[in-house]
């Protein structure tokens, strides 16, 4: 019988409402494995954005050793997530209860309104209450918190060991965002204040958690410099090598086409897509008149029509269920990011499919790739365009770079290897604590 989906309904005390039988209830609450609670800002299914893809695969690996419970800030298809990852339970938080007891919602929203994320570093009372009920109902052994914007909820897990997964280094992201924005003095002051708040929180992570997991040595070193103490371990982003298979050589013979994918309401991705469509691609089309540029990614209620210009050869597809056909139909995945932190899963997925990548230095930051060997790196508008033109005119070079990219991810970026690092680090820390308690007794 499948594990249960556990619900925290708004305005009620915690009850396992979705339990189907006593046997299912036993599978949830009488598991002999260590009980691990995971807190995430978004529900990681379907895994479409980079952060969701990362936590989805890490949950799947953690479930091999822990009874994993998930409490996300948003809702999603719980049964599908449980089925595909093997986690024990999903605890649902009703976001309609957000800020229900807070009288200062508007000032807080105004402060974080222009930040790179829709989330803030202010505690949401409704989520805090849901978390407190979940912790009171289950004897958890540890908590894994995903994303800096969820770390303020560490105070509600009492004295449980806390681990932190740093998808990005938020301070780095804020600093770079300023460099590429034309801001009014008022907004520049606001962003400076936001960055100071973010940096203050991020510089105290090391002493608040048992282990911090970074996506690359670049991010790890940045966090170490900010923190005076703590343990920081690299858990790289990865790729599903069975899902993304090398494309056939003949697929490079199609019409000249470049591709970009990324969650569009994540500002670094939107800025990259706009830069590619407005600045880089016109230079490409001047040299390759029949080239087309295809953009894909989740959107929100904002207007993205400026990114869809068929008359100029630019097509905005919005959310796509499967990026593999787009990768196979394109000669190049372009990652022209000039803002951000962490590592780009879009690059790893393209490499795994055998599609060559043209990226900025920041876009490929943290990945152990080499210019001209398994990727092309360029930072100016002209150099990015020239790299793309080169590949569109030389399909054999596309094959060579694509093959080398596939070889790189096979060697260094499997989710199995990353998941094992995370699983063993948490298990080792809990084992040390258990031995310490036994000796104290």
N, C-alpha and C positions, 0 to 999 in steps of 0.2 A: 504494500500500500504506500502511496507517495507521501512525502513529508507534508506537514500542514502549512497553510498560510495563516499567520497570526495577525489579527487586526486590532488596532487601537482606535476605536470610534470616538468621534468628537463628543465631548461632554459626558463621557462614561468612564468608569474605572476600568482598568485593564482586564480584558477577558479574552481567552482564545476562541473567538466566535466561529472561526472557520474549521475547527477540528471536526473530523468526520467520524472518529471512533476512539475508543480508549486505546486501541493499538496505535493509532496515529498519534495520539497525545503522548504516548510513551516514547515514540520515536523522536518527538521534539524535546521533551523535558527530562527523559531518563537516559539520554545518550552518555556513554562512558567517556567519550572524547572531551577534551577541554572545550569549554563554551566560549566562543569568540563573538563579540558584538562589533559590527562594522557600521560606521556612520559615513554617509556620503551626501553631497549636496544635490545630486540628481539620481533618479532611478536608472540604473545602468542597463536597461533593456527596453527596446533593442539597442545593442551597442553601436551607436552611429558616430558619436564624437570621439575625439582622442581620449579624453578622460574616462568616458563610459567604457570604451574598448579596453582600456588598461584595467579598470577595477573589475570588469566582467571576467576577464581571464585570470586575474589574481584570485577572485572569489572561487573560481573553479578549482584552482590548485590548493587553496587553503582548505576547501571542503574535504580533501583527502585525509586531513589530519585533525581538523577541528569541526565541532558542531557550530556552523557559522550562522549567525542571525544578522539580518540587515535592517537598518532603519534609515531610510532616505528622506530627504526633504521634499521630494515629489513622489507622485504615485506612478505605477506602471503595471504591466502584466506579470503579477507575482508568480502565478503557476508556471508560466513559461520560463521565468528566470530560475525557479527552483528546479524545474525539470532539466534545464540545460547546464546548470552549474553544480547541482547536487548539494546546494546549501540547505540548511535545516529549516529555516523560517524567514519570512519577510514580515516585518512589523510595519503597519501602515499608519502614517500620520496624515490627518486631514488638514490640508493647507488652508482650508476655509477658516480654521480656528487661529490662523496666524495673527499675531499682534492683538488678539481679542481683548487682552487685559492691559494693553499698553496705551497710555495717553499721549505719548510723544512720537507717534509713528511718522508724521510728516517731516519733522526736523531730521530724523535719522535717514529717511529716504532721500531728502534733499542733499544730505552730505555725501551719500554714496551714489547719487544719480549718474554721474559721469565716470564712474570707475569702470575698469575693463570687464567686470563681472556684474551680474544682476544681484549677486549676494553681497551682504555687508558683514562687517565684523561686530554687529550688534546681535545680542541674543534674541531669538524669537521665542516669546513665552509659551506659545502653543507647542512648538517642537520640544522645548525644554520639559514641559509637563509630560509629553508622550515619552520622552527618553527616561524620565524618572520612573514612570510606570513600568516600562520595559525592564529597567534595571532591578526594580523591586520584585518583579515576578520571576526572574531567572537568576540563578547563581552563576554569573559570568566569571570567567577566569581572566579575561583581558578584553581590551577595546582597541580596535584599529580605526583611526580617524583619517579620512581621505580629504585632502584639501585644507589649506590654511583657514578658509572661511567657516570650517566646521570645528576648529580647535577651541572656540569659546565654549563649546558644550562639554569639554573635558571636566569642568567643575561639577557636572551633574552625574558623573559616574563614580563618585565617592573616591575610594582609595584603590580602585582597580588599576592594574598596570596598563598604561596607554602607549600605543605605537602610532606613528604618524607617517602617512604616505604623502610625499610632496610631489604632486604632479608637475608643479612649476616652482620656481623661486619668484614669489610675487614681487619682492622689492626690485629685482632685476627688470621684471616686466613693466613696472611703473616707471622706472628710470628711462627705459627705452621708449616708452610711449610718449613721454614729454618731448624727446628729441625729434620726433617726426610729426608733431602736431603744431598747427598754428593756433595759439590760444590767446584769448583776451587776458588782460592782467588779472581779472577776477577769477577766471577759470584756472589760470596757472597757479594762483594762490590756493585755490581749492584742491587742485591735484597735488600740490606740494604737501598740504596738510594730510591728504589721504595717504600719500607715500610714507610720511612720517609715522602714521598710525600702523600701517602695514609693516614697516620696518621694525617698529617697536615690538609687535607681536612675533614676527619671524625671528627676531634676535633672541627670543626667550624660549624657543621651541626645545633646544637641547636640554635644558634643565627641567622641562615639564614632561618629557616622554622618555621611555626606555630606549627606543631606537627610532631614528628618522630614516626613511627610505627615499632616496633621490633617484631620478631617472638617468643621471649621467654623472661622470666625475666632475664635469664643469659645474653642475648644480650642487653636487656634494661639497665641492671646495668653496663655493659661494656661501653655503649655509654654515660651513665650519668657520669661515672668516667672521660671520656675523655673531656666532655663538661662542661663548667662552668655555662651554663644556657640552658633553653629550656624545652619543654614538651615532655616526652617520654612515649608512651603507648604501651602495648603489644597487638598485633593482631596475635594470634597464627596461624600457618599453620593448615590446616584441611584436611578433607577427605569427599568425596561424599558418604554418607552412603547408598544411594539408588543404586548407581553404584557398589559399593563393598559390596557384601552380604556375610554372614557367609557360609563357605564351608561345605559340608556334612561330617559327621564323617567318612564315608566309604572312602573318598578321601585320608585319611592318610595311607591307606593300600597298596599304590603303591610302586614301587621300590624306594630305598633310594636315595633321590635327594635333593640338596641344590640349592639356587637361589640367585643371586645378580643382581640388576638393577640400572642403573645410566648413565647419559650422559657421554660418555667416553672421550670426548675432554675437559671436566671439570676435571682438573688435580686431585683434591681429589678423585673423583670417579675412575679415571684410576688407581691411586696408590692403592686404596682399592681393585679393581678387580685383579690387578697384585699380590698383597700381598695374597689374597685369593687363587688364582690359583697356585702360585709358592710355597708358604710357608705353608699355613694352610691346603689346601685340601690334599696334599700328606700324612699328618699325619692322616687325617680322613680316607683316603682310606686304610691306613695300618691296621686300625681297622675294617673298613667296606669295603671289597674289591669290592663289586658291586655298591658302591656309585658313583654318577655322580654330576658334578658341572656345572651349567648353568649360563651364563653371558649374559645380554641384555642391550642395550642402544644405543642411537644415536652416530654415529661416524662421523668423517670428512675424509679428503683425506689422513690422515696418515695411516700407516700400523699397524693393530691390530692383525695380524696373530699369534703373540706370545701368545695371550690369547686363541687361539683355538687349543687345543691339544687333539683330540679325543682319541688317544692312551693312554692318561693319565686320560681319563674320564672327560675332561674339554671341554665345548662346548660354543663357542661365537656366539650368535644369531644376534648381531647387533640390529638395531631398530625393535621393535615389536609394532604393533598397539594397542595391548591389553595385559596388564600384568596379567590379571586375570587367564587365563588358566595356565600360568607358576606358579603362586602362588598356585593354586589348585593342580597342579601336584607335587609340592615340599613339603617336610615336614618342611623346614626351609627357612626363608629369613635371609641371613647373611649380616650385615652392618659393615664390619671391617674397618671403616674409622679412620684414624689417623691424618687427616688434615681437616680443615673446620670450619665453623661457621653456625649459623642459626639452623634450625631443619629439619630433614630428612622426607620428605613426603613419601618416599618409606617405611619407618617404619610404618607410620600411615596407608598406604594403605594395607600393609601386615596384620596389626592388624585388620583392618576393615574386611578383608576377612577371619579372623580366623586362619591365618598362624602364627605360633610362630616365634619370632625374636631372633636371637643371634647377639649382637652388642658390639662394643667397647664402652667405656665410652664417648668418643668424638662423636661417631656415634649417640648415644641416648641423647646427651647433649641438655638441654632445654625442653625435654619432661618430663611430670610428670609421669614417669613410675618407677616401683620398681623391683629390681632384685629378681628373683625367684617367684615373684607374677604374673607379666604379661610380663616379658622379662628376658632373660639371658644376663648378662654383663660379658665380659672378655676382657682383654687387651693384653695378651701375645699370641704368636703363639700357644703354647701348650694349654693354657686355652680355646682359641677360638675353637680349634679342639676338645678338650674334651667335651665342651658344645654341639657341633654339634653331636658328637658320642653318647652322652647321649640321645639326642632327637631321633636320627635315630634308636636307639635300644628300645626306649620306646614311642610307638605311643600314648598311653593314656596320657603321659605327654605332648605330642604335642597338643592334644585336650584341655587339661586343660589350658595351656598357651595361646593357640589361643582363647579360649573362654574369658579368662580374658583380653586379648588384645582388643578384640571386645568391651567388656564392657567399657574399658577405653576410647576408641575413641568416643563411644556413649555419655559418660558423659562430655568429655572435648574438643573434637576436631572436631566439625562440622563446615563446612564453613558458615552455617547460623549465628552461634554465632559470628564468627570472622568478617564476613561481616557487621554485625550490629554494632560492636564496631567501625569499620572504618567509616561507614556511619554516625553514630551519632556524632563522634568526628569532622569530617569535617563540618557537618551541624551546630554543636554547635559553632564552631569557626567562621563560616560565619555569623551566627546569631548575635554573639557578635559584629562583625565588622559592620554589618548593623545597629545595635542599636547605636553604637558609632558614625557612620556617621550621623544618624538622629538627635542625640543630639547635634552634632557639628553644624548642619544646623539651 
